[in-house]
Amino acid sequence: MAIHECPLKEDWDKWDMFNPKTRFNVLKTQEEIDIQARARAATRGELLETIPILWAVAADDPSLLPENASEPPIHRHTEIEIAGERVHLDYIRRTKYGPGRTFNEIRIFINGQFAGRG
């Protein structure tokens, strides 16, 4: 399935662990907080099938710039359809200023709307 549009907010790469206003890993709206709480409270059902996915480097990934060509990608995404719903997954990895200041996260969007993270 082709990726229609990446719903990840543009500020994902502005992360700074020392500034709570720009910490990407902190959910910023009450709606996001409520969605995350519901996602965490959900119980996993029976595994019905394994779905193979192909990750693509996102167009905004810094590794695509010539000066960063030797760097590994830090924003990959994929999109699949499950039961008629468009599911978009973003895998992001960001390091700022050395060890211990790295985050890895997957953001989950269903039909373009934030649905959870892991």
C-alpha positions in Angstrom: 0.0 0.0 0.0 1.4 3.4 -0.9 1.8 6.0 1.8 -0.8 8.7 1.2 0.5 11.3 3.7 2.5 11.1 6.9 0.3 12.3 9.8 3.3 12.7 12.1 3.5 16.3 13.4 6.2 18.4 11.9 7.8 19.0 15.3 9.0 15.4 15.7 12.6 16.3 15.0 12.6 19.4 17.3 12.9 17.1 20.4 15.0 18.4 23.4 14.9 16.3 26.6 15.8 19.4 28.7 12.9 21.5 27.5 9.4 20.1 28.3 7.8 22.4 25.8 9.6 20.8 23.0 9.8 17.2 24.2 8.2 15.2 21.4 7.8 12.2 23.7 5.4 14.2 25.9 1.8 14.2 24.6 0.8 17.8 24.3 -3.0 17.7 24.1 -5.6 16.3 26.4 -7.0 14.4 23.5 -3.7 12.7 22.9 -3.4 11.8 26.5 -6.9 10.3 26.6 -6.2 8.3 23.4 -2.9 7.0 24.9 -4.7 6.0 28.1 -7.4 4.0 26.2 -4.7 2.4 24.1 -2.8 1.3 27.2 -5.9 0.0 28.8 -6.9 -2.2 25.8 -6.2 -5.9 26.0 -4.6 -7.8 23.2 -6.8 -10.2 21.4 -6.0 -13.5 19.7 -3.4 -13.3 17.0 -5.3 -13.7 13.8 -2.4 -13.4 11.3 1.0 -11.9 10.8 1.1 -9.1 8.3 4.3 -8.4 6.5 5.2 -4.8 6.2 7.8 -2.8 4.3 9.3 0.2 5.9 10.3 3.3 3.8 12.5 6.1 4.8 10.3 9.2 5.2 10.8 12.2 2.8 11.8 14.4 5.8 14.5 12.1 7.1 17.8 13.9 7.5 19.7 10.9 6.1 18.5 11.8 2.7 20.5 15.0 2.6 23.9 14.6 1.0 25.8 15.9 4.1 24.1 13.2 6.2 24.3 10.3 3.7 26.4 8.2 6.1 23.9 8.5 8.9 21.2 5.8 9.5 17.6 6.8 8.9 15.8 8.2 11.9 12.2 8.5 10.5 10.8 5.5 8.7 7.1 4.7 8.1 4.8 2.2 6.6 1.1 2.0 5.8 -1.2 -1.0 5.6 -4.9 -1.6 5.5 -6.5 -3.7 8.2 -10.3 -4.4 8.1 -10.8 -1.5 5.8 -8.9 1.0 8.1 -5.7 2.7 6.9 -3.1 2.1 9.5 0.1 4.3 9.4 3.1 3.5 11.5 6.0 5.9 12.1 9.2 4.7 13.6 11.4 7.5 14.9 14.7 7.6 16.6 16.3 10.7 17.9 19.5 11.4 19.8 20.4 14.8 21.2 23.7 15.6 22.8 25.1 12.1 23.6 24.3 8.9 25.4 21.2 8.6 27.5 19.4 11.2 25.4 17.9 9.0 22.8 14.3 7.9 22.2 12.9 5.3 19.9 9.1 5.4 19.4 6.5 4.1 17.1 3.5 6.3 16.6 0.3 4.7 15.4 -2.3 6.5 13.3 -5.6 5.0 12.1 -7.2 6.8 9.1 -4.9 9.8 9.8 -5.8 10.1 13.5 -3.4 9.4 16.4 -4.3 6.1 17.9 -1.4 5.2 20.2 2.4 4.7 20.5 4.9 2.2 21.6 
